[in-house]
């Protein structure tokens, strides 16, 4: 009986040591791997803390911090993506889901994504297939792109301006001006020729959140979001 109790005590001690010292590292690696699979991110760093490591087995943690580089979110490449959470509960095996089920509750959950003008240029090049040699610049007031397009067999120069905005949890590129020059019919000004381009929809992401702010800056767009309800 004494030997059995000693063995049981030893197993409990080993289990507790495993949960406090080894499990956090394994959990961090698991979350990083799931994020890389879901977003094709180049680098992912995950840090979690829990007063009782065993709680990580149930998806509960005191805090979590995630950094991801060049992650594909929706249709756009996000150069820098960060997430900070306090008292987070969730199922992190669902990080490849699109229903917000990865996090079930959190006292605080904040996300920030930085999209460079190069990433937006890549998106516009893919979406506006008829425009060749697109070059993009970004300021705090507008995003400008220029290129060339064939109209009636002749090449014409094209320039467009636009903004990034949010509506109902989705982030779009919206064209505000389009000029076409050197076309056979002279100069054309055509509004909303291509329509809005969806960057991503936060309502179709693994972590449910709402857009709080969209800041256009020189060379980049900064998008801030957070979880507005502590539970779902």
N, C-alpha and C positions, 0 to 999 in steps of 0.2 A: 504493500500500500504506500509506504514512504517513498519507494523508488518511483512509483507511478505519479505521486504528487510532485516529486522533484522534476520528473520529466515534463509534466504538465506546466510547472512553473517556468522551466527552461524554455519551453515552446512559446509560452506567453511573452517572455522577455524577448525572445528572438523576433516574434511577430511585432512587438512594439518598437523594437529597434529598427526593423525593416520599414515600418510605417513612418517613423520619424526621420530616418536618415536616407533611406533608399527610395521609398515610394515617391516622394516629391520629384526627384530627378526623372524617374520613369514616367510619371504623369506629365511632366513638362515636355519630355521627348515625344510622348504620344500625341499631345495637343499640337505640337509643332509639326509633326508628320501629317496629321489630319488637315491642318491649314495649308501645308504645301500641296497636298493632294487636291484640295478643293479650289485653290487659287493659283496654283503654279508659281507661287512666290519663290524668289531666288534665295532669300535668307529669312528665317523665322526664329525669333528669340522669345521664349516664354518663361516667365517667373511667377511662381505661385507661393503663397504662404498659408499655413494652417497650423493653429495651435495644437491640434490633434491630427496628425497625419493620416490616421485611419479614416477620417472624414472624406479624404480625397476619393476613397473607393466609392463613396455615394455621390461624388460630384460636388462636394461642398468645400469651399475655401474662404479664408479670410480676405485674401486679395489676389488679384491676377493682373499681370501686365504682359502685353503682347506687342512686339514690333515685327512688322513684315515689310520686306523690300520687293518692289516690282510685282505686286499681287494683282491678278486679274479679277476685278470685281464687276460683275455684269458684263458690259461690252468694252470697258476701258481699263487700261493698265494704271494702277495706283502706285506711284513711285514710293510713297511711304504711308504705311497704315499702322495706326497704334490703337490699342484698346486698354483701358484701365477700369477695373471693377473692384468693388468692395462688397464683402459678404455675398458672394455669388454662388448660386445653386444651379446645376444644370446637368445635361447629358452631353458630354463633349465628344461622344462617339457620333453625334448627329451634326458635326461641323460641316458635313457635305450636304446637309438637307437645305431646303429652301422655304421652310415654314416657320422659322423663328424658334424652333424647339431646342436649340443647343443651350439656351439659358432660360430657366423657368422662373427665377427671381433674382433680384440683386438690390442692395441698398443704393448702389450707385454704379452706373455703367456708362462710360464715355468713350466715344470713338472719334478719331480724326484721320482724314485721308488727304493726301497731297497729290494732286495731278499736275504734272509739268506740261508746259506747252508742247514739248516733244511727244508726250503721250497722247495729248489731244490731237496733235497733227497726225499721228499714226491712226487714230480713230477716224478722223475726217477723211484720210486717204482711203481707208477701207470702206467707208460708207458712201463717199462721193466718188464712185468709181469712174465717172465720166470726166473728172477733173484730173489733169496730169500735173506732176511736179508741184504739189501743194507745199507751200511754206507758210508757217504760222508764227504769229507773235501775240503776246498776251500782256495786257496792262490791267490796272485796277478798274478801268472803265469798259474795256471791250477786248474781244479776241478777233484778230484780223487774220485772214488767210488769202493767199493769192495763188494762181495757177493758170492753166490754159485748158480750153475745151474746144472740141470740134463741133461746129455748127454749119450745116449745109455744105459739108466737105471742106470748110475753111477753119483754120485755127483762130480762136479768139482769146483775148486775155480776160481773166475773170478775177474779181476781188470780192470778198464778202466780209462782213462784220457780224459778230454775234456775242451772246452772253451765256453764262451757265446759270441756271436757276433751278429751284426746287418746287415741286407741286405734288401734294398728296404722297409724300415719302419717296418720290422718284426724282432723279436729277437729270436734267436735259441740257443739251446745247440748242439754243434758239437763235436762228439767224435774224438779224435786224436790218441788214442792208446787203444787196447783191447788185453789182455792176458788171456788165459784159461789154467789152470794147473790141473794136476791130472786127466785128461781125459783119456779115453782108448787109445787114439792115442798120449799120451804124452802131450807136450806143443804146444799150437796153438796160433798164432798171426794173428788175422783177422781184417783187417782195414774196417771201415765203415760198420760193421756188422749190426748195428741197424739203421743207418742213422741219419739225423738231427732231433731234436725234437723241434717243435715250442713252444715257451713260450707265445708270444702274437704278434699281428699285430696291430700297431698303426693306420693303415689305416682303420681298422674295429672297431674303438672306437667312443664314443659319441663326444669327442673333437679331432679335427684334429690336428696332430702335427708330427714332424719328430724327429728321434733319433739323438742327437748331440754327445753323448759319452756313451760308455759302459766301466765301470771300475771294473775290478775284484780285490777284496781286500781280506784280511784274513777273512774268515767266511762270506763273503757277496759279492753281485754284486750290484753296483750302476749304474742305468740307467738314463741319463738325456735327456730330450726332450724339444722341444719348437715349437711354431707355427711360421713358416717361412714366411707366407704371412699374411698381416694384414686383408685381406678380401678374401672371396671365391666367 
